[in-house]
Amino acid sequence: MSFAALAARLPFDAERRHHGLQLAAAVLLASALSALLALPEHLWAVMSALIVLRPSSGATWEASWDRTRATLIGAVAGLLGVFLQHHGSHPQATLLAIVTGLAFASAASPAFRSAPVAALIILAAGDLPGHSALQVAVLRVAQILIGVAVAMAVALVSSRYRAADRFCAGCAALLRQVGRQFQQPPAARTEAQAEQSAAAVRHALARLSVLARGADHEGRPFGRVRNAPGADRHRRTAALTARIVQDALLLKRLLRAEAGASRDADNREVARIAGAALAAIAARVERRGQPVDGSVVTPSREAPSVADGMAAPLRLLLDDLRQLDDLFRLSVDNTV
């Protein structure tokens, strides 16, 4: 197989090519900056830039902050290990104890997974010619911070999209997709089809969660107060969207279970109300909370007019949709 044919088969679309160029630029800039500052080694700055750089600025800010604080924690732990080694502790035992402890602690938060790596780098590199252990630690931290700074600069200059825009588009697409299911007549599905549909929904929700974190970081790139009003709006929206999808899928399962029963007319009305409400809120989300034509969300008081068995799940769905609508309406009011 020729190189051209192999390249054609790779999933290397325009977006991936752009991110590839971002990564290549980060490598060159991190290496050049390390050389300009006459640092003894360049690879740690390059490595950090590659680790934290993401296609969007928001995701890069988040990864950069995680990398920086984990590095500082690892550096302090590494220096403690160097201190213990200079006072008679066994080098290998000290290294294993500190790195193992940090590795265990990093399970509490993925953001700290770089801490044991930073400690390992310092403890294993104490013999850099002409430099003490403290100087090695300072150099490693400086190189990592250079890589982080380069990654943030590249992301800010070259990002082609905002995570907030992608989040809203993805959220609207998922809500619209779920809403379309209520426009289709209930039909039995095989176990494989049900699992495939559930897997697609889980994947979409996981992607929304990632985009939500990046979007919230875009709103406070320099670490503004995390508990300020609206600081976690996108993550709250992602959690509420997941609950709405759960409500909708439960309602759809109930409608499917009662397909062909004597209350088909009532069930069709339930499906109409749910589908229209999901479509309306999807349009609201897609427009970032701006008004849309027609009713945004069907009032939840319509739910008792349907069959008793469907009233409660429909009311839950409509109430959650109302909360999502209020969340977006308040976000628009706060920016006016």
C-alpha positions as a printed Julia matrix, in Angstrom:
336×3 Matrix{Float64}:
   0.0    0.0    0.0
   1.36   3.41  -1.0
   1.83   6.24   1.47
  -0.87   8.28  -0.28
  -3.37   5.43   0.01
  -2.47   4.92   3.66
  -2.86   8.63   4.38
  -6.24   8.64   2.62
  -7.49   5.89   4.94
  -6.48   7.74   8.12
  -9.16   9.87   9.85
  -7.13  13.03   9.19
  -9.81  15.62   8.49
  -9.36  19.4    8.52
  -9.92  19.66  12.27
  -7.3   17.01  13.07
  -4.83  18.6   10.65
  -5.29  21.91  12.41
  -4.64  20.35  15.8
  -1.61  18.57  14.35
  -0.25  21.94  13.25
  -0.92  23.29  16.76
   1.09  20.44  18.28
   3.94  20.88  15.79
   4.08  24.62  16.5
   4.1   23.96  20.27
   7.04  21.56  19.9
   9.1   24.08  17.94
   8.23  27.03  20.19
   8.89  25.16  23.45
  12.23  23.89  22.19
  13.25  27.31  20.85
  12.29  29.08  24.08
  14.23  26.57  26.19
  17.27  27.07  23.96
  16.9   30.86  24.13
  16.91  30.69  27.93
  19.99  28.41  27.8
  18.33  25.66  29.81
  20.42  22.47  29.99
  17.61  20.28  28.62
  14.71  21.04  26.3
  12.65  17.86  26.3
  10.67  18.56  29.48
   9.25  21.81  28.08
   8.35  20.04  24.83
   6.78  17.16  26.72
   4.63  19.47  28.85
   3.44  21.41  25.81
   2.39  18.17  24.1
   0.62  16.9   27.23
  -1.53  19.96  27.93
  -2.28  21.35  24.45
  -5.89  20.82  23.36
  -7.74  22.02  20.26
  -9.67  24.66  22.23
  -8.35  27.31  24.59
 -10.75  26.36  27.39
  -9.66  22.73  27.47
  -6.0   23.82  27.3
  -6.45  26.17  30.28
  -7.93  23.34  32.3
  -5.16  20.88  31.39
  -2.5   23.55  32.0
  -3.79  24.32  35.48
  -3.94  20.62  36.33
  -0.43  20.04  35.0
   1.01  23.05  36.89
  -0.38  22.29  40.31
   0.39  18.57  39.98
   3.96  19.44  38.99
   4.41  21.71  41.99
   3.09  19.01  44.34
   5.39  16.44  42.73
   8.35  18.8   42.91
   7.86  19.4   46.64
   7.55  15.66  47.23
  10.65  15.04  45.1
  12.67  17.58  47.07
  11.55  15.93  50.28
  12.85  12.64  48.89
  16.19  14.23  47.96
  16.44  15.65  51.47
  15.8   12.21  52.97
  18.35  10.6   50.64
  21.01  13.1   51.72
  20.34  12.18  55.33
  20.89   8.49  54.93
  17.67   6.97  53.62
  17.91   4.28  50.95
  17.63   6.02  47.51
  15.56   3.31  45.8
  13.27   2.77  48.78
  12.71   6.52  49.15
  11.93   6.91  45.44
   9.45   4.01  45.45
   7.75   5.16  48.67
   7.18   8.73  47.45
   6.15   7.85  43.88
   3.88   5.03  45.08
   2.23   7.3   47.65
   1.6   10.04  45.06
   0.32   7.49  42.55
  -2.16   6.19  45.13
  -3.25   9.74  46.05
  -3.69  10.69  42.38
  -6.59   8.23  42.14
  -8.65  10.76  44.12
  -8.43  13.2   41.21
  -7.19  12.69  37.62
  -5.84  16.24  37.78
  -2.98  15.07  40.04
  -1.71  12.23  37.86
   1.31  14.31  36.84
   2.47  14.61  40.47
   4.14  11.17  40.73
   5.75  11.74  37.31
   7.24  15.07  38.44
   8.53  13.52  41.68
  10.05  10.63  39.73
  11.8   13.03  37.34
  13.38  14.96  40.22
  14.35  11.91  42.27
  15.82  10.09  39.27
  17.67  13.08  37.85
  19.64  14.31  40.82
  22.99  13.78  39.09
  22.75  16.45  36.38
  26.37  17.61  35.99
  27.09  20.93  37.64
  23.7   21.19  39.36
  22.53  20.36  42.87
  19.32  18.45  43.52
  17.53  21.72  44.33
  18.71  23.28  41.08
  17.55  20.22  39.15
  14.11  20.52  40.74
  13.88  24.22  39.92
  14.99  23.56  36.33
  12.42  20.8   35.87
   9.6   22.97  37.22
  10.74  25.91  35.06
  10.82  23.72  31.94
   7.38  22.31  32.65
   5.98  25.82  33.19
   7.55  26.94  29.91
   5.8   24.09  28.12
   2.51  24.97  29.79
   2.88  28.65  28.83
   3.67  27.75  25.22
   0.64  25.46  25.02
  -1.66  28.16  26.41
  -0.27  30.74  23.98
  -0.68  28.44  20.98
  -4.23  27.54  22.02
  -5.22  31.19  22.49
  -3.78  32.29  19.16
  -4.85  29.37  16.99
  -8.08  27.96  18.42
 -10.68  27.72  15.67
 -13.66  27.28  17.95
 -14.86  28.04  21.45
 -15.76  25.16  23.71
 -18.92  27.02  24.78
 -20.19  27.13  21.2
 -19.48  23.45  20.67
 -21.08  22.61  23.98
 -24.32  24.38  23.1
 -24.36  22.83  19.62
 -23.76  19.34  21.02
 -26.36  19.8   23.75
 -28.96  21.0   21.24
 -28.19  18.14  18.85
 -28.61  15.53  21.6
 -31.91  17.02  22.81
 -33.2   17.23  19.24
 -32.17  13.63  18.56
 -34.0   12.4   21.67
 -37.04  14.52  20.76
 -37.24  12.98  17.29
 -37.71   9.57  18.88
 -41.13  10.71  20.13
 -42.18  11.54  16.56
 -41.68   7.94  15.51
 -44.28   5.25  16.25
 -43.27   2.96  19.14
 -41.61  -0.17  17.83
 -39.94  -3.15  19.44
 -36.14  -3.12  19.3
 -33.64  -5.89  19.54
 -31.24  -6.0   22.46
 -28.35  -5.1   20.14
 -30.21  -2.02  18.82
 -31.07  -0.89  22.33
 -27.45  -1.25  23.47
 -26.16   0.6   20.4
 -28.56   3.48  21.05
 -27.63   3.61  24.74
 -23.91   3.59  23.91
 -24.37   6.51  21.51
 -26.18   8.51  24.2
 -23.48   7.74  26.79
 -20.78   8.85  24.35
 -22.63  12.11  23.6
 -23.1   12.85  27.32
 -19.43  12.12  28.07
 -18.38  14.51  25.29
 -20.72  17.19  26.67
 -19.13  16.79  30.1
 -15.65  17.38  28.64
 -16.82  20.39  26.61
 -18.61  21.81  29.67
 -15.41  21.87  31.72
 -13.57  23.58  28.87
 -16.37  26.11  28.39
 -16.39  27.02  32.09
 -12.61  27.5   31.97
 -12.97  29.77  28.94
 -15.15  32.0   31.1
 -12.45  32.32  33.77
  -9.1   31.62  32.08
  -7.03  33.32  34.76
  -8.59  31.49  37.69
 -11.38  33.81  38.65
 -13.43  32.72  41.65
 -14.74  29.22  41.03
 -17.87  29.63  43.15
 -18.85  32.95  41.58
 -22.38  33.06  40.09
 -22.37  31.29  36.72
 -18.83  29.95  37.08
 -20.0   26.37  36.57
 -23.02  27.09  34.36
 -21.98  24.74  31.56
 -21.33  21.86  33.93
 -24.72  22.41  35.55
 -26.25  22.45  32.1
 -24.52  19.19  31.19
 -25.79  17.52  34.39
 -29.32  18.78  33.77
 -29.17  17.62  30.14
 -28.16  14.15  31.29
 -31.16  14.09  33.63
 -33.47  15.24  30.84
 -32.2   12.5   28.55
 -32.83   9.98  31.33
 -36.38  11.29  31.81
 -37.05  11.16  28.08
 -35.7    7.65  27.59
 -37.74   6.36  30.54
 -40.87   7.95  29.1
 -40.12   6.48  25.69
 -39.71   3.01  27.21
 -43.08   3.32  28.93
 -44.72   4.38  25.68
 -43.1    1.47  23.87
 -44.28  -0.95  26.54
 -47.89   0.24  26.13
 -47.87   0.24  22.33
 -51.12  -1.21  20.99
 -53.0   -0.71  24.26
 -56.42   0.89  24.53
 -54.96   4.32  25.33
 -53.05   4.85  22.09
 -54.61   8.28  21.59
 -53.47   9.42  25.04
 -50.0    8.0   24.44
 -49.71   9.81  21.12
 -50.58  13.03  22.94
 -47.85  12.33  25.51
 -45.35  11.75  22.69
 -46.46  14.97  20.97
 -46.02  17.06  24.14
 -42.61  15.53  24.95
 -41.28  15.81  21.39
 -42.44  19.42  21.0
 -40.93  20.43  24.35
 -37.57  18.81  23.54
 -37.48  20.42  20.09
 -38.27  23.84  21.56
 -35.62  23.69  24.26
 -33.08  22.39  21.71
 -33.7   25.52  19.62
 -33.31  27.66  22.74
 -29.99  26.01  23.64
 -28.71  26.24  20.07
 -29.3   29.98  20.1
 -27.51  30.31  23.46
 -30.72  31.22  25.31
 -32.01  33.79  22.81
 -35.8   33.78  22.32
 -37.28  31.44  19.74
 -40.6   31.53  17.92
 -43.45  29.86  19.77
 -43.58  28.34  23.23
 -40.19  27.44  24.61
 -41.32  24.62  26.89
 -44.78  23.13  27.16
 -46.09  23.95  30.66
 -45.96  21.02  33.03
 -49.62  21.54  33.99
 -50.56  19.77  30.72
 -49.24  16.51  32.13
 -52.28  15.65  34.34
 -54.54  15.78  31.25
 -52.95  12.62  29.88
 -53.2    9.04  31.04
 -52.47   8.59  34.73
 -49.62   6.15  34.09
 -47.81   8.69  31.89
 -48.55  11.88  33.85
 -45.76  11.51  36.42
 -42.84  10.72  34.03
 -44.04  13.41  31.62
 -44.22  15.95  34.44
 -40.67  15.08  35.51
 -39.43  15.62  31.96
 -41.23  18.94  31.54
 -40.09  20.23  34.93
 -36.44  19.47  34.07
 -36.87  21.13  30.68
 -38.27  24.17  32.45
 -35.19  24.3   34.68
 -32.91  24.15  31.64
 -34.89  26.92  29.98
 -34.62  29.05  33.12
 -30.88  28.42  33.3
 -30.35  29.69  29.76
 -32.77  32.6   30.2
 -30.92  33.75  33.33
 -27.57  33.48  31.54
 -28.87  35.79  28.8
 -30.3   38.24  31.36
 -26.93  38.37  33.18
 -25.07  39.27  29.99
 -27.43  42.05  28.86
